[in-house]
Amino acid sequence: MAQLLSFLSENLAQLVDIALVAVLFYYFLVFVRGLKTAAVVQGLLAVAAVYLVCQYFKLITLVFIIERVLVLGPLVFFIVFAPELRKMLEALGKTSRFWSFVAPRAGDVPEDSDPRVISATLEAAESLQLQGLGGLLVFEGEDSVEEHMVPGTELDAVPSARLLTSLFNPYNPLHDGAVLIRHDRVFSAGNFLPLSEKASLPDELGTRHRAAVGLTERCDAVVVVVSEERGELSLAFGGRLARDLPPAQFREQLRALLEPNENYATLAPRSSLI
């Protein structure tokens, strides 16, 4: 026991260093999980495994080649993972969110959405579902969505079920794209969102679902999706998709996401999450 304590005291800094590297590596793998980048990570791990095998069997020529290739490793890493590193730095740079874990302040907690806006959205989504029409509604959170999408037509209108339903009517020139709700108003329509690159998304999902997931991978928006082909009601948040929710559960989940201080269940069943 004395030897163990002596070893720990002498190597405490090194052990903490290794633990921190392991934690960072773990969260990086979690961050790229489901993206095409994950395949690159697997490739790098495979090269590392081959290198260790070659060293063990003293395959000098292969070791020499791999070592020369790995000299460029840091440069290749930053080139390949530039988008992911940028997202991680952006998340780290949100100091208000970071410090809210340490000492929450009154200004750090976003205000709940107006219940009338949520009711209008629910009514519009269910109306679109009954009519066999598709829809895509974005509720902006603390993060601005403008840098992540191609802006459409500015409206700045009071939300109502009739307005939201009419915006997705096929004869409306603004029916393509997403409606953006900002500060409890219909800010714009016809916005185009970035598509997700997650390989885990089912092939049958269309552009609306991929756009919803793609936007929520980049910011804290909540996106409502009404499927035109299958009549499904879905919600996207935090890069995840709660798909094909029954109407009652859809209403509960939307209120849970937009009214976080209310006593609603905050997670959809895992079977519906993608």
C-alpha positions in Angstrom: 0.0 0.0 0.0 2.8 2.4 0.9 4.4 1.7 -2.5 1.1 2.4 -4.3 0.7 5.7 -2.5 4.3 6.6 -3.2 3.7 5.8 -6.9 0.5 7.9 -7.1 2.1 10.9 -5.4 5.1 10.8 -7.7 3.1 10.4 -10.9 -0.1 12.3 -10.0 0.5 14.9 -12.7 1.1 12.3 -15.4 -2.0 10.3 -14.3 -4.2 13.5 -14.5 -2.7 14.3 -17.9 -3.6 10.8 -19.2 -7.1 11.0 -17.8 -7.8 14.4 -19.3 -6.5 13.2 -22.7 -8.8 10.2 -22.5 -11.8 12.3 -21.6 -11.1 14.7 -24.5 -10.7 11.8 -26.9 -13.9 10.2 -25.7 -16.0 13.4 -26.1 -14.5 13.9 -29.5 -15.6 10.4 -30.6 -19.0 11.1 -29.2 -19.1 14.4 -31.1 -18.3 12.9 -34.5 -20.5 9.8 -33.9 -22.9 9.4 -36.8 -21.1 11.8 -39.1 -19.0 10.9 -42.1 -16.0 12.1 -40.1 -16.4 9.0 -37.9 -15.2 6.9 -40.9 -12.0 9.0 -41.0 -11.5 8.4 -37.3 -11.9 4.7 -37.8 -9.3 4.8 -40.6 -6.8 6.6 -38.4 -7.3 4.1 -35.7 -6.8 1.3 -38.2 -3.5 2.9 -39.4 -2.4 3.1 -35.7 -3.2 -0.6 -35.2 -1.2 -1.5 -38.3 1.7 0.6 -37.1 1.8 -1.2 -33.8 1.6 -4.6 -35.5 4.5 -3.7 -37.8 6.6 -2.6 -34.9 5.9 -5.8 -33.0 7.0 -7.9 -35.9 9.9 -5.6 -36.7 8.7 -4.9 -40.3 11.2 -2.1 -40.7 10.2 -0.9 -44.2 6.5 -0.6 -43.3 7.3 1.1 -40.0 9.5 3.6 -41.9 6.8 4.4 -44.4 4.0 4.8 -41.8 6.2 7.0 -39.6 7.0 9.3 -42.6 3.2 9.5 -43.3 2.4 10.2 -39.7 4.8 13.2 -39.7 2.0 15.0 -41.6 -0.6 13.7 -39.1 -1.2 17.0 -37.2 -1.6 19.0 -40.5 -4.0 16.3 -41.9 -5.9 16.2 -38.7 -6.7 20.0 -38.7 -7.6 19.9 -42.4 -9.9 16.9 -42.2 -11.5 17.9 -38.9 -11.7 21.6 -39.5 -15.6 21.8 -39.4 -15.8 19.6 -36.3 -13.1 21.6 -34.5 -14.9 24.8 -35.4 -18.1 23.6 -33.9 -16.4 22.4 -30.8 -14.7 25.8 -30.4 -18.0 27.6 -31.0 -19.7 25.5 -28.3 -16.8 26.3 -25.9 -17.0 29.9 -26.8 -20.6 30.3 -25.6 -19.3 31.5 -22.2 -22.8 32.4 -20.9 -23.8 28.7 -21.3 -20.5 27.5 -19.8 -20.7 29.8 -16.8 -24.3 28.9 -16.2 -23.2 25.5 -15.0 -21.0 27.2 -12.4 -23.1 30.1 -11.3 -26.5 30.5 -13.1 -27.6 34.1 -13.5 -31.0 35.4 -14.2 -30.1 36.4 -17.7 -28.7 33.0 -18.6 -32.1 31.2 -18.7 -34.1 31.8 -21.9 -37.7 32.9 -21.5 -40.4 30.4 -22.3 -42.3 30.7 -25.5 -45.7 32.2 -25.5 -48.3 29.4 -25.0 -50.4 31.0 -27.7 -47.6 30.5 -30.2 -47.2 26.9 -29.2 -50.9 26.3 -29.4 -51.0 27.9 -32.9 -48.0 25.7 -34.0 -49.7 22.5 -32.6 -52.9 23.3 -34.4 -51.2 24.1 -37.6 -49.0 20.9 -37.5 -52.1 18.7 -36.9 -54.0 20.6 -39.7 -51.1 20.0 -42.1 -51.0 16.3 -41.1 -54.7 15.9 -41.8 -54.4 17.7 -45.2 -51.4 15.6 -46.2 -49.1 18.6 -46.5 -45.5 18.9 -45.3 -44.2 21.6 -43.0 -41.0 22.8 -41.3 -41.1 25.2 -38.4 -38.0 26.5 -36.6 -38.1 27.9 -33.1 -34.9 30.0 -32.6 -33.2 29.5 -29.2 -30.3 31.4 -27.7 -28.2 30.8 -30.7 -28.8 32.8 -33.9 -29.8 30.6 -36.8 -29.0 33.1 -39.6 -25.4 32.0 -40.2 -26.6 28.4 -40.7 -29.3 28.9 -43.3 -30.2 30.6 -46.5 -32.6 33.3 -45.5 -36.1 33.5 -47.1 -38.7 36.3 -47.1 -39.1 38.4 -43.9 -42.7 38.6 -42.6 -42.6 39.7 -38.9 -46.2 38.5 -38.4 -48.2 37.4 -35.4 -48.4 33.6 -35.4 -51.7 31.9 -35.9 -52.7 28.4 -37.0 -54.3 29.8 -40.2 -51.1 31.8 -41.1 -48.8 28.9 -40.5 -51.0 26.4 -42.4 -51.3 28.8 -45.4 -47.5 29.3 -45.6 -47.1 25.6 -46.4 -49.9 25.5 -49.0 -48.5 24.2 -52.3 -49.9 27.3 -54.1 -48.1 29.6 -51.7 -44.7 30.7 -53.2 -43.1 30.5 -49.8 -44.2 26.9 -49.1 -40.7 25.5 -49.9 -38.3 25.9 -47.0 -38.8 26.5 -43.3 -40.7 29.1 -41.3 -38.6 30.8 -38.7 -40.3 31.8 -35.4 -38.2 34.3 -33.4 -39.3 36.1 -30.2 -42.8 34.6 -30.6 -43.4 36.1 -34.1 -43.2 34.6 -37.5 -40.0 36.2 -38.6 -39.6 34.8 -42.0 -40.6 32.0 -44.4 -39.0 30.1 -47.3 -35.7 29.6 -45.4 -33.4 26.8 -46.5 -31.6 24.9 -43.8 -28.3 22.9 -43.9 -28.7 19.2 -44.4 -27.3 16.7 -41.9 -24.5 14.4 -42.8 -25.3 11.8 -40.2 -24.9 8.3 -41.7 -27.3 6.9 -39.1 -30.4 8.6 -40.5 -32.7 6.2 -42.3 -32.7 6.3 -46.1 -36.4 6.9 -46.3 -36.1 10.3 -44.5 -36.5 13.2 -46.9 -35.0 16.7 -47.1 -37.2 18.2 -44.4 -36.0 15.7 -41.7 -32.4 16.0 -42.8 -32.6 19.8 -42.7 -34.2 19.7 -39.3 -31.4 17.5 -37.9 -28.8 19.5 -39.8 -29.8 22.8 -38.2 -30.1 21.4 -34.7 -26.6 19.9 -35.0 -25.3 23.5 -35.3 -27.4 25.5 -32.8 -30.0 25.1 -30.0 -33.1 25.6 -32.2 -36.1 23.4 -32.0 -37.6 22.2 -35.3 -41.1 20.9 -36.0 -41.3 18.5 -39.0 -44.6 17.4 -40.7 -43.9 14.7 -43.2 -45.9 15.1 -46.5 -45.3 11.5 -47.6 -46.1 9.6 -44.4 -48.0 12.2 -42.4 -45.6 11.9 -39.4 -45.1 14.5 -36.7 -41.5 14.8 -35.6 -39.3 17.0 -33.5 -35.6 17.8 -33.9 -33.4 19.2 -31.1 -29.7 18.9 -30.3 -28.9 16.9 -33.5 -31.5 14.2 -32.5 -34.8 13.4 -34.2 -37.9 12.2 -32.3 -39.8 10.7 -35.2 -43.4 9.7 -35.8 -44.8 11.0 -32.5 -48.5 10.4 -31.7 -50.4 13.7 -31.5 -50.6 13.7 -27.7 -46.9 12.9 -27.2 -46.0 15.5 -29.9 -47.9 18.2 -28.0 -46.2 17.2 -24.7 -42.7 17.0 -26.2 -43.0 20.4 -28.0 -44.2 22.1 -24.8 -41.4 20.3 -22.9 -38.8 21.8 -25.2 -40.2 25.3 -25.5 -41.4 25.6 -21.9 -38.6 23.9 -20.0 -39.8 25.2 -16.6 -43.1 23.4 -16.9 -43.7 20.0 -15.5 -43.5 18.0 -18.8 -41.6 14.9 -19.7 -38.5 16.0 -21.5 -37.5 12.9 -23.4 -39.2 11.0 -26.1 -39.0 7.2 -26.0 -35.6 6.0 -27.1 -37.3 3.9 -29.8 -38.3 7.1 -31.6 -35.0 8.9 -31.2 -32.5 8.9 -34.1 
